[in-house]
Amino acid sequence: MLETTAAPKKDERKKKAAATSKSGGGTQGREVKSKAVKSKFKRGGAKGGDSDDEDMTSSASSSSHGQKMLNFLSVEEIVDVIEKLPEMEECIDVMKEEIAQRLHRPLRDKYQEVAKSMFMESSTAHTPGGANKRKKQAELEEKINALYSNIKLFEKSIKVIHEDEDLQTNLAKYLLKTLCSEVLNAALTSLATDHMITVTADVLENVEGRAKIISNLPDPVKVVASKVHTALNGKSLETFDDALLALLSPKYVGILLKKPDKKRDRQIQFNHRMTVLEQLKTDSTSSDSDMDAATTFHHCVVLLFGAVNQTMLHCTGRLIPQIVRQLRPHLSGDNYKVLTSCQDLIIQQVKGTIDADDDRLSESLKQAKELASTLKKSETASA
């Protein structure tokens, strides 16, 4: 009786153990451990296995480290591309698949390499190299803003000129060829660097060199830069301004222009006057007597124009006679005579009818310098 009862209990224990093993109990844990060792041994010892197995192993390894593998094309997708090639029309399917399998890994690796390079390039803003790039961008922004502020102030002096459209046009052209060209050159230097185009300072000094740099830029920015370049050869500052703002937008150069500020403008005008006054003092020590007299008179006229109009003047020497005529309504008869007398003597010196050390010229220049250095807005005839 006891033996009969013990036998079924023993059978039940065997059945329970078998069921536990199949259902993933403790025995299953030991089996998992055994499989892991076996799998690791296969990966380490199997050489020249299937690429698909190795890809799965690589993918599993990457996943275990929280990394995501970038895939270019699957083998099937590569086969589809091969089948579209005219040269492969007569190739058998097995050969196409073999070619696809051989291309799969090199293409994937190259794709990952390029993707990594692009990612690193886009991340430069968070690296020391990115800090250097930000510094250069800040310097460029400061330079362009300084030039642009001066251009807008010099433009005001053109607008105060009356009844002489020819003078206004020539002043605008001169401003376009000088400071406006500097702004475009600074922007092009930055764009050339971004697009790995070699630029030297002398290339940008002439119209042909600037046009060549622009022609090497990608189409979208090339079109915009060309409009600025074309505006420089015109006579409209408004056209240049519109084209420049488009080029400096975030889409291209990415320079933020400062808004007009009266306090800053007054400081710029004051600094400009101080600079010209300093140049006026330097003129007296020049060894070139001919250049000294003409340059000194030029600086005198610029200072007087600024004093009577409260603006900054940017002009070439050949326009000085026209500027002198513009000063006539603002100066007393005696002061205007000082200017015209000095101008006549300088013309005579240039023509060689009087010597550079003529006492009349020296005295006239002294009077002109005194007038330019001391005249105030309240002392002008229009005040």
C-alpha positions as CSV (number, residue, x, y, z in Angstrom):
1,M,0.0,0.0,0.0
2,L,2.8,2.4,0.9
3,E,4.8,1.4,-2.2
4,T,1.8,2.1,-4.5
5,T,1.3,5.6,-3.0
6,A,5.0,6.5,-3.3
7,A,5.2,5.6,-7.0
8,P,2.6,8.1,-8.2
9,K,4.1,10.9,-6.1
10,K,7.5,10.2,-7.6
11,D,5.9,10.4,-11.1
12,E,4.3,13.7,-10.3
13,R,7.6,15.2,-9.2
14,K,9.2,14.1,-12.5
15,K,6.3,15.7,-14.4
16,K,6.6,18.9,-12.5
17,A,10.4,19.2,-13.1
18,A,9.9,18.6,-16.8
19,A,7.2,21.2,-17.0
20,T,9.3,23.7,-15.0
21,S,12.2,23.1,-17.4
22,K,10.0,23.8,-20.5
23,S,8.3,26.8,-19.0
24,G,11.5,28.8,-18.4
25,G,12.2,28.1,-14.7
26,G,15.6,27.7,-13.0
27,T,16.8,25.1,-15.5
28,Q,16.0,27.6,-18.3
29,G,18.3,30.1,-16.6
30,R,21.2,27.7,-16.9
31,E,20.3,27.0,-20.5
32,V,20.4,30.8,-21.3
33,K,23.8,31.1,-19.7
34,S,25.1,28.1,-21.8
35,K,23.7,29.7,-25.0
36,A,25.4,33.0,-24.2
37,V,28.8,31.4,-23.8
38,K,28.3,29.4,-27.0
39,S,27.2,32.5,-29.0
40,K,30.3,34.4,-27.7
41,F,32.6,31.5,-28.7
42,K,31.1,31.5,-32.2
43,R,31.6,35.2,-32.8
44,G,35.2,35.0,-31.6
45,G,36.2,31.9,-33.4
46,A,34.2,32.0,-36.7
47,K,36.3,33.7,-39.4
48,G,35.0,34.4,-42.8
49,G,31.4,33.9,-41.8
50,D,28.4,35.4,-43.5
51,S,28.4,39.2,-43.7
52,D,24.7,39.3,-42.6
53,D,25.7,37.5,-39.4
54,E,28.5,39.9,-38.8
55,D,26.2,42.9,-39.5
56,M,23.7,41.5,-36.9
57,T,26.5,41.1,-34.4
58,S,27.7,44.6,-35.1
59,S,24.2,45.9,-34.8
60,A,23.6,44.1,-31.5
61,S,26.9,45.4,-30.1
62,S,26.0,49.0,-31.1
63,S,22.6,48.7,-29.6
64,S,24.1,47.4,-26.3
65,H,26.1,50.7,-26.2
66,G,23.1,52.9,-27.0
67,Q,24.4,53.7,-30.5
68,K,22.4,53.6,-33.7
69,M,23.9,52.2,-36.9
70,L,23.3,54.3,-40.0
71,N,22.4,52.2,-43.0
72,F,22.8,53.4,-46.6
73,L,21.0,50.8,-48.7
74,S,20.0,47.2,-48.1
75,V,21.4,44.4,-50.3
76,E,18.0,44.2,-52.0
77,E,18.0,48.0,-52.7
78,I,21.4,47.8,-54.2
79,V,20.3,45.0,-56.5
80,D,17.4,47.2,-57.6
81,V,19.9,49.9,-58.5
82,I,22.1,47.5,-60.4
83,E,19.2,46.1,-62.4
84,K,18.5,49.7,-63.7
85,L,22.0,50.0,-65.1
86,P,22.1,49.4,-68.9
87,E,25.5,47.6,-68.6
88,M,24.0,45.0,-66.3
89,E,20.9,44.0,-68.4
90,E,22.4,40.7,-69.5
91,C,23.9,39.9,-66.1
92,I,22.2,36.9,-64.4
93,D,20.4,37.5,-61.1
94,V,22.8,35.5,-59.0
95,M,25.7,37.7,-60.2
96,K,23.7,40.9,-59.4
97,E,23.1,39.7,-55.9
98,E,26.7,38.7,-55.4
99,I,27.8,42.2,-56.6
100,A,25.3,43.8,-54.3
101,Q,26.5,41.8,-51.3
102,R,30.1,42.8,-52.0
103,L,29.2,46.5,-52.3
104,H,27.0,46.6,-49.3
105,R,29.6,46.9,-46.5
106,P,32.0,49.4,-48.3
107,L,29.0,51.6,-49.2
108,R,27.7,51.5,-45.7
109,D,31.1,52.3,-44.2
110,K,31.6,55.2,-46.6
111,Y,28.1,56.5,-45.9
112,Q,28.7,56.4,-42.1
113,E,32.1,58.2,-42.6
114,V,30.5,61.0,-44.6
115,A,27.6,61.3,-42.1
116,K,30.1,61.5,-39.2
117,S,32.1,64.2,-41.0
118,M,29.0,66.3,-41.6
119,F,27.9,65.9,-38.0
120,M,31.3,67.0,-36.7
121,E,31.2,70.0,-39.1
122,S,27.8,71.0,-37.9
123,S,28.9,70.7,-34.3
124,T,31.9,73.1,-34.6
125,A,29.9,75.8,-32.8
126,H,30.4,73.7,-29.6
127,T,34.1,73.2,-30.0
128,P,37.3,75.4,-29.6
129,G,37.3,75.6,-33.4
130,G,33.7,76.8,-33.3
131,A,34.7,79.5,-30.8
132,N,37.4,80.7,-33.3
133,K,34.7,80.8,-36.0
134,R,32.4,82.7,-33.8
135,K,35.2,85.2,-33.0
136,K,35.9,85.7,-36.7
137,Q,32.1,86.2,-37.4
138,A,32.0,88.8,-34.6
139,E,34.9,90.6,-36.1
140,L,33.3,90.6,-39.5
141,E,30.1,91.9,-38.1
142,E,31.9,94.7,-36.3
143,K,33.8,95.7,-39.4
144,I,30.8,95.7,-41.7
145,N,28.6,97.6,-39.2
146,A,31.3,100.3,-38.8
147,L,31.6,100.7,-42.6
148,Y,27.9,100.7,-43.1
149,S,27.4,103.3,-40.4
150,N,29.9,105.6,-42.1
151,I,28.3,105.0,-45.5
152,K,24.9,106.1,-44.2
153,L,26.4,109.2,-42.6
154,F,28.3,110.1,-45.7
155,E,25.1,109.6,-47.7
156,K,23.5,112.3,-45.6
157,S,26.1,114.8,-46.8
158,I,25.1,114.0,-50.4
159,K,21.4,114.7,-49.7
160,V,22.1,118.2,-48.3
161,I,23.6,119.3,-51.6
162,H,21.3,121.4,-53.7
163,E,21.0,122.4,-57.3
164,D,24.0,120.2,-58.4
165,E,22.9,116.8,-59.5
166,D,26.2,116.2,-61.1
167,L,28.0,116.6,-57.8
168,Q,25.5,114.3,-56.0
169,T,26.0,111.6,-58.7
170,N,29.8,111.8,-58.5
171,L,29.8,111.7,-54.7
172,A,27.6,108.7,-54.8
173,K,29.8,106.9,-57.3
174,Y,32.9,107.7,-55.2
175,L,31.2,106.3,-52.1
176,L,30.2,103.2,-54.0
177,K,33.7,102.6,-55.3
178,T,35.4,103.1,-51.9
179,L,33.6,102.2,-48.7
180,C,30.7,100.3,-50.4
181,S,33.3,98.1,-52.2
182,E,35.0,97.5,-48.8
183,V,31.8,96.1,-47.4
184,L,31.3,93.7,-50.3
185,N,35.0,92.6,-50.2
186,A,34.6,91.8,-46.5
187,A,31.4,89.8,-47.2
188,L,33.0,88.0,-50.1
189,T,36.1,87.0,-48.1
190,S,33.8,85.4,-45.5
191,L,31.8,83.6,-48.2
192,A,34.9,82.4,-50.0
193,T,36.2,80.9,-46.7
194,D,32.9,79.1,-46.1
195,H,33.0,77.6,-49.6
196,M,36.8,76.9,-49.6
197,I,37.7,79.4,-52.3
198,T,41.1,80.9,-52.1
199,V,41.1,84.7,-51.9
200,T,44.0,87.1,-51.8
201,A,43.8,90.8,-50.9
202,D,45.0,92.0,-54.4
203,V,42.2,89.9,-56.1
204,L,39.5,92.0,-54.5
205,E,41.1,95.3,-55.4
206,N,39.8,95.3,-58.9
207,V,36.5,94.7,-60.5
208,E,37.6,91.6,-62.6
209,G,39.0,89.8,-59.5
210,R,35.9,90.4,-57.5
211,A,33.7,89.1,-60.4
212,K,35.9,86.0,-60.6
213,I,35.4,85.2,-56.9
214,I,31.6,85.7,-57.2
215,S,31.5,83.4,-60.3
216,N,33.0,80.5,-58.1
217,L,30.3,80.8,-55.5
218,P,27.2,78.4,-55.5
219,D,24.3,79.6,-57.6
220,P,22.0,81.0,-54.9
221,V,24.5,83.2,-53.2
222,K,26.2,84.0,-56.5
223,V,23.1,85.6,-57.9
224,V,22.7,87.8,-54.7
225,A,26.4,88.8,-54.6
226,S,26.3,89.7,-58.3
227,K,23.6,92.2,-57.7
228,V,25.7,94.0,-55.1
229,H,28.7,93.9,-57.4
230,T,26.6,95.4,-60.2
231,A,25.3,98.1,-57.9
232,L,28.9,99.2,-57.2
233,N,29.3,100.1,-60.9
234,G,26.1,102.2,-60.9
235,K,25.3,105.5,-59.2
236,S,22.4,104.6,-56.9
237,L,23.1,104.1,-53.2
238,E,19.5,102.9,-52.7
239,T,20.0,100.0,-55.2
240,F,23.3,99.1,-53.4
241,D,21.6,99.2,-50.0
242,D,18.8,96.8,-51.1
243,A,21.2,94.3,-52.7
244,L,23.5,94.5,-49.7
245,L,20.8,93.8,-47.1
246,A,19.8,90.7,-49.1
247,L,23.4,89.4,-49.1
248,L,23.9,90.0,-45.4
249,S,20.7,88.2,-44.5
250,P,20.9,85.0,-42.3
251,K,20.5,82.9,-45.5
252,Y,23.9,84.0,-46.8
253,V,26.5,86.0,-44.8
254,G,24.4,86.2,-41.6
255,I,25.4,89.7,-40.5
256,L,23.0,91.7,-38.3
257,L,23.2,95.4,-39.0
258,K,22.7,97.7,-36.1
259,K,19.7,100.0,-36.0
260,P,20.4,103.8,-36.4
261,D,21.4,105.4,-33.2
262,K,21.7,109.2,-32.9
263,K,24.1,109.1,-30.0
264,R,26.4,106.6,-31.8
265,D,26.2,108.7,-35.0
266,R,27.2,111.9,-33.2
267,Q,30.2,110.0,-31.8
268,I,31.2,108.8,-35.2
269,Q,30.9,112.3,-36.6
270,F,33.0,113.7,-33.7
271,N,35.7,111.0,-34.3
272,H,35.7,111.8,-38.0
273,R,36.3,115.5,-37.3
274,M,39.1,114.7,-34.9
275,T,40.7,112.4,-37.4
276,V,40.7,115.0,-40.2
277,L,42.0,117.7,-37.8
278,E,44.9,115.3,-37.0
279,Q,45.5,114.8,-40.7
280,L,45.6,118.6,-41.1
281,K,48.4,118.9,-38.6
282,T,50.3,116.0,-40.3
283,D,50.0,117.8,-43.7
284,S,52.4,120.5,-42.5
285,T,55.2,118.0,-42.1
286,S,54.9,116.4,-45.5
287,S,58.0,116.5,-47.7
288,D,55.9,116.7,-50.9
289,S,55.1,120.4,-51.2
290,D,52.7,120.0,-54.1
291,M,50.8,117.2,-52.4
292,D,50.9,119.1,-49.0
293,A,49.1,122.2,-50.3
294,A,46.4,120.3,-52.2
295,T,45.8,117.7,-49.4
296,T,45.8,120.4,-46.7
297,F,43.2,122.4,-48.7
298,H,41.1,119.2,-49.2
299,H,41.0,118.6,-45.5
300,C,40.1,122.2,-44.8
301,V,37.1,122.0,-47.2
302,V,35.9,118.7,-45.6
303,L,36.0,120.2,-42.1
304,L,34.2,123.3,-43.3
305,F,31.5,121.3,-45.1
306,G,31.0,119.2,-41.9
307,A,30.8,122.3,-39.7
308,V,28.2,124.1,-41.8
309,N,26.0,121.1,-42.5
310,Q,26.6,118.9,-39.4
311,T,27.5,116.0,-41.6
312,M,30.5,113.9,-42.8
313,L,31.9,114.4,-46.3
314,H,33.6,111.7,-48.3
315,C,34.9,113.0,-51.7
316,T,37.7,112.8,-54.1
317,G,40.1,115.8,-54.7
318,R,38.7,116.6,-58.2
319,L,35.3,117.4,-56.6
320,I,36.7,120.0,-54.2
321,P,36.0,123.1,-56.5
322,Q,32.3,122.0,-56.6
323,I,32.2,121.6,-52.8
324,V,33.7,125.0,-52.4
325,R,30.8,126.5,-54.4
326,Q,28.4,124.7,-52.2
327,L,29.9,126.4,-49.1
328,R,29.3,129.9,-50.5
329,P,25.7,130.4,-49.0
330,H,27.0,129.3,-45.6
331,L,30.1,131.5,-45.2
332,S,30.6,135.2,-44.8
333,G,32.1,137.0,-47.8
334,D,35.5,137.3,-46.1
335,N,35.7,133.6,-45.2
336,Y,34.6,132.5,-48.6
337,K,37.3,134.7,-50.1
338,V,39.9,133.0,-48.0
339,L,38.9,129.7,-49.6
340,T,38.7,130.8,-53.2
341,S,42.0,132.7,-52.9
342,C,43.8,129.6,-51.5
343,Q,42.2,127.4,-54.2
344,D,43.4,129.8,-57.0
345,L,47.0,129.8,-55.6
346,I,47.0,125.9,-55.4
347,I,45.9,125.7,-59.0
348,Q,48.7,128.1,-60.0
349,Q,51.2,126.0,-58.1
350,V,50.1,122.8,-59.8
351,K,50.4,124.5,-63.2
352,G,53.9,125.7,-62.2
353,T,53.2,129.4,-62.4
354,I,54.2,129.9,-58.8
355,D,56.7,128.1,-56.5
356,A,55.7,125.7,-53.8
357,D,57.4,128.0,-51.2
358,D,55.6,131.1,-52.4
359,D,54.8,133.3,-49.4
360,R,51.3,134.1,-50.6
361,L,50.5,130.3,-50.8
362,S,51.9,129.7,-47.3
363,E,49.9,132.6,-45.8
364,S,46.7,131.6,-47.6
365,L,47.0,128.0,-46.4
366,K,47.6,129.2,-42.9
367,Q,44.3,131.3,-43.0
368,A,42.4,128.4,-44.5
369,K,43.6,126.0,-41.8
370,E,42.7,128.5,-39.1
371,L,39.2,128.9,-40.5
372,A,38.6,125.2,-40.9
373,S,39.8,124.4,-37.4
374,T,37.8,127.1,-35.6
375,L,34.6,127.7,-37.5
376,K,31.4,126.6,-35.7
377,K,27.9,126.1,-36.9
378,S,26.8,129.2,-35.0
379,E,29.2,131.3,-36.9
380,T,28.0,130.3,-40.4
381,A,25.9,132.6,-42.6
382,S,22.9,130.2,-42.5
383,A,22.9,129.9,-38.7
